[in-house]
């Protein structure tokens, strides 16, 4: 299986219009964001709304950014859950270009 290129298929206008329901919008919900060597880790408070937002964002992103890998870790006892967004070489730089880390 070949790895898709590290590129989004959305136009800049589409990305801007849909930012609220893609990774930039999801990043706003996260309690914390940590860069990893091949992507970013988001930590979310354990609400049903956050879990729904994560799954809906993954469903949208997997279409336009086929190179991304999404891993959700939901611990026992309703603790905060984690979403890792990773991919091949160049993924972190791509994600950094989306400016996913925001200060409150």
SVG drawing of the C-alpha trace seen along z (x, -y; Angstrom):
<svg xmlns="http://www.w3.org/2000/svg" viewBox="-22 -34 32 36">
<polyline fill="none" stroke="black" stroke-width="0.4" points="0.0,0.0 1.4,-3.4 1.3,-6.3 -0.8,-9.3 1.2,-12.6 1.2,-15.0 -1.3,-17.4 -4.9,-18.4 -7.3,-18.2 -9.3,-21.2 -8.8,-24.6 -7.7,-27.5 -11.2,-28.9 -12.8,-25.5 -10.3,-25.1 -11.1,-28.6 -14.9,-28.0 -14.8,-24.6 -12.1,-25.3 -14.6,-25.1 -15.4,-21.4 -11.9,-20.4 -8.7,-20.1 -8.4,-23.9 -11.9,-23.9 -11.2,-20.7 -8.0,-22.1 -10.0,-24.9 -11.9,-22.2 -8.7,-20.6 -7.6,-21.0 -4.0,-20.7 -2.0,-20.2 1.5,-18.6 3.6,-18.3 5.1,-14.9 7.8,-13.9 5.3,-12.9 2.2,-14.9 0.2,-16.3 -1.6,-15.0 -4.8,-16.6 -6.2,-15.9 -10.0,-16.5 -12.2,-16.6 -14.4,-13.4 -17.7,-14.8 -20.0,-13.3 -19.9,-16.5 -16.1,-16.4 -16.2,-12.7 -18.8,-13.5 -16.7,-16.4 -13.6,-14.2 -15.3,-11.5 -17.0,-13.9 -13.8,-15.8 -11.9,-12.5 -14.7,-11.5 -14.2,-14.8 -10.4,-14.9 -9.9,-11.4 -11.5,-12.4 -9.4,-15.5 -6.2,-14.5 -5.9,-10.8 -2.3,-10.7 -3.3,-11.3 -3.6,-8.6 -6.0,-9.1 -5.6,-7.2 -8.1,-7.7 -7.4,-6.6 -10.3,-6.5 -9.3,-5.4 -11.3,-3.7 -13.2,-5.7 -14.3,-8.4 -10.9,-10.2 -9.7,-12.7 -9.3,-11.2 -6.5,-11.6 -6.4,-12.0 -3.1,-11.5 -2.9,-12.8 0.1,-11.5 1.4,-10.6 4.4,-10.1 7.4,-12.5 6.2,-16.0 3.0,-15.6 4.1,-17.6 5.1,-20.5 1.8,-20.3 -0.1,-20.4 2.0,-23.3 1.0,-25.2 -2.6,-24.9 -1.7,-26.8 -3.4,-24.2 -1.9,-25.5 -3.8,-28.5 -3.4,-30.6 -6.5,-31.4"/>
</svg>
